Amino acid sequence: MVEKIAAVFDGKVFHPAESIDLPANTRVQITIETLPPEEQETVSFLQTARSLNLEGPSDWSANVDKYLYGQETQNED
């Protein structure tokens, strides 16, 4: 199977721009074609974050200090 996909290299890992229908640990061969600046698609932070399929508690943004540092946040009235 040959499939052409877009990806972003973060310095260590290639992150595909879309999901890939392959089982985990499938070995592939990658050919790299660097796009010139005028052809590079600008990707928003939100689009990148969503593509990572991160999971966390539903109250993450409201209680970020609690989850990062173990501190309770104080609600300001």
ABEGO torsion letter per residue (X at the ends): XBBBBBBBBAGABBBBABBBBBBBGBBBBBBBBBBBAAABBBBBAAAAAAAAGBBBBAAAAAAAAAAAAGBBBBBBX
